[in-house]
């Protein structure tokens, strides 16, 4: 379903201009929506914050961009900002200038476009800055909670491989001279060492192949469907992942509705912006239901991904025409809850990972020393 943009421009363009606009819009809508790696979220957050501050201080958009360009150090970023400034000098609006760069999403473009039509550009810019700041904070907190355990697990994996490939074979040569049957636990570790030594290169190639496979297929629908299903089933992690995208959904809906964007258009934009398969599928169903006359809360009620509390609040908001306020409230609640869960998850995960590593390494070491201890005590 194409996004309806007829509400954005009230002027009737010429036939040639209208054809050009339609071609541009269709080309834009056919693009895969993702935040460009060449202009990351951190820079977008800084850009929106600075230009919002300058506009609030009474500076016009052209002067604001000139000031930002002067303070920009990297040539690549400076060229991008200068192209935006030059487009505005040549008569394009701010939203159109961003669109021409190809570095900004439909979500940003239409939010700013509606903001320009409703004279609320400063508020839209502030909300966009807040959106990217929260997105960065969420990633940072989640990575902070997971980075230490992941490093520990990677270190443990490397340590186990080292022990099985290099240390255990040294003991194995010693045990062969005994000509005695080894304890079951020791024999198990030796068999594992033989397997790792025999298939070491194959194991390395398998890991590299898995990384390449994930990299090549991570954007494909079938892969996203499988991975999202698996992630949801992981205790705590699945709930946190779902909460992250629900938070972004609420913030995006608040921004778009506050900018006087129609509800159906808001759903269409958020669906394209959020890269989470279960939520995208749910929003497709919501979009279809809205087109057939259903209320938002009635449509969301049929999908388990939306919490019952959210649905109840949205129902009340629709009755009093305060959807933007409810989505803002939900965004704040989910953000605080997610921050608490991230910190708690990181604190609880670390001791479990350390215990797991200790058990694995300790098991190998003890298995190797049992025969040595039995020799010393004369039992072997």
C-alpha positions, 0 to 999 in steps of 0.5 A, a space after each residue: 500500500 503506497 503512502 498517501 501524501 495528498 494532504 501534504 501539498 494543497 497547490 495544484 502542480 502542472 502536469 509535468 511537475 506532477 508527473 515528476 513528483 509522482 515518479 520521485 515519490 514512487 522511487 522513494 517508496 520502493 526503497 528499503 527503509 534503513 538508517 544509512 550507515 554513512 550517516 549514522 544515528 549519532 550524527 543525525 541526533 546531533 544534527 537535529 539537536 543543533 538545528 532545532 536549537 538554532 531555529 528556536 533562537 530565531 535563526 533562519 534555516 539557511 544561516 543555521 545550516 551555514 553555522 553547522 557546516 562551519 563547525 563540521 570537521 569531516 569532509 564527507 559530512 560537510 559535503 552532505 550538509 552543504 548539499 542540503 544548504 544549496 538545495 534550500 538556496 535553490 528553492 527546495 524546502 528543508 524536508 525536500 533537501 533532506 530527501 534529495 541526499 538519500 541519507 534520510 528515511 521516509 519517516 524523517 522526510 514526511 515528519 518534517 514535511 507535515 511539520 513545515 505545512 503545520 508550522 511545527 518544524 521546531 517541535 518535529 526536529 526536537 522530537 527527531 533528536 529525542 528519537 535518535 538519542 533514545 535509540 542510541 541510549 537503548 543500544 548502548 545500554 543493551 550492548 553494555 549489559 551484554 558486552 561483558 558476558 559476550 566477551 567472557 563467553 568468547 574467551 571461555 570458548 577460546 580457552 576450551 578450544 586451546 585446552 582441548 587442542 593443545 593441553 589435553 593431547 600432552 596429557 594423553 601422551 602421558 596417559 598412554 605410557 600407563 597402559 591402564 584404562 582411564 576414568 570415564 570422565 578423562 576418556 570423555 575429555 580426551 575423545 572431545 580433544 581428538 574430535 576438536 583436533 581432527 575437525 579444527 579447520 572444519 569448525 573454523 570454516 563452519 563459524 566463518 561460513 555461519 557469519 557470512 550466511 547471517 550477513 548475507 541473509 539478515 535482511 531477507 524476510 524468511 531469515 528475519 521471521 525465523 530469528 525473531 521467532 527464536 529471539 522471542 522464545 529466549 527468556 528475558 532477552 525476547 521480552 526486552 527485544 520486543 519492548 525496545 521496538 514497542 518503545 520506538 513504535 510509541 515514540 514514532 506514533 507520538 511524533 507523527 500524530 503530533 505533527 498532524 499526520 493522519 493515523 493511517 499514514 503514521 502506521 504506514 510510515 512506522 511499519 516501514 521504519 521499524 525493522 522488526 518482523 513481528 511488529 511489521 506484520 502486526 502493523 500491516 494487519 492494523 493498516 488493513 483494518 483501519 482502511 476497512 473502518 476499524 478503530 486502532 484499538 479494535 485492530 490491535 486487540 487481535 494481535 498478541 504483540 501489543 500489551 493489553 495495557 497499551 490497547 486499553 489506553 489507546 481505546 480511551 485516547 481514541 474516545 477523547 482524541 488524545 492519541 499523541 498524549 497516550 503514545 508519549 506516555 507509553 513511550 516514557 513508561 516503556 523507556 524507563 522499564 527498559 532501562 531498568 530491565 537492561 541494568 538488572 539483566 546485565 547484573 544477573 547475567 554476569 555471575 551466571 556466565 562466570 559460573 558457567 565458565 568455571 564449571 567447563 574449565 574446571 571440569 576439563 582440568 579435574 578430568 586431566 588430573 584425576 589419573 595423576 592423583 590416582 597414581 600418587 595415591 596408588 589407586 591407578 
